[in-house]
């Protein structure tokens, strides 16, 4: 699947795709949300959860390296390739 197709699906469908096919990379917190980063092959996706309400607020895919910056201090590349 490519990013353009992924972004045409509903939030629920994107969540299911990430849940079934994504590989968890890292998470971070922001404004009360837990933001999880997943690898989907040729792009990455973020899942935004509100841990207090357990509600999925956003699922977005991207290829931008700049969008990965907030996760860089948590990603261990050695673990990813072992």
N, C-alpha and C positions, 0 to 999 in steps of 0.2 A: 504494500500500500504506500502511496505517496502522500505528502503533506496536503496537497490541494484536495485530494479526495477525502482525506481524514477531516478536513475543516468543513466539508459539506454536510457531515452528519450532525445529528442533534447532540446536545451535551450528554445525554444518557447513552447514546450509541458510542460516542467517543470514549466515555468511561469504560464501557464494556470491551472495546477494542484494546484500550490500555491495560485493563485488568487481565485480559486473556493473552495478550501478545507482548506486553511491555516488560522490560527488565528494570527493576528498581535500581536507581543510582544513588539518590540522596534526598534529604528533605531539609526544609528550613521553615522558620516562622516569620510571619509578617502580618501586622494589623489583626491579630487574633486568629489567623488562618494557619493551618499546617499545609505547606506546599510541597508536594512530592514530585520528584523528577524521574521520568522513565525513558529508557532507550527503546525506540521502535524501529531500529535499523537505520533508515536514512533521514530520520528526524527524531526529535525528543518531544515529550509532552509533559505538561504540568497538570497535576490534580490539586485543586484548592478545596480543602475541607475546613469547615468550622467545627473544631473539636467539642465545643460546648453544646452544639445542637446536632452534631453528627450529620450535617447537611453538606452535600457536594455543591459548591458554588460555581465552579468554573473548571473546564477542561480545555486546555489550549495546546496546540502543537506549534513548533517553530524549528528553524534551522539556524537562527542567529546565534553566533558565538557570544555576542554581548549579553544576551539573555541568560547565558550560563554563568556569568560572573558571580552572581550571588551564591552559587553552589560550589564554587571552586575550592573553598577552604575545607569542604567536606568530602570531596571526591578523591579517592585513593586509586590512582591508575594502576599501581602494582596489583592490587586486589582484583581489578577488572580483568587483567590479562593472565592471571594464574589459574 
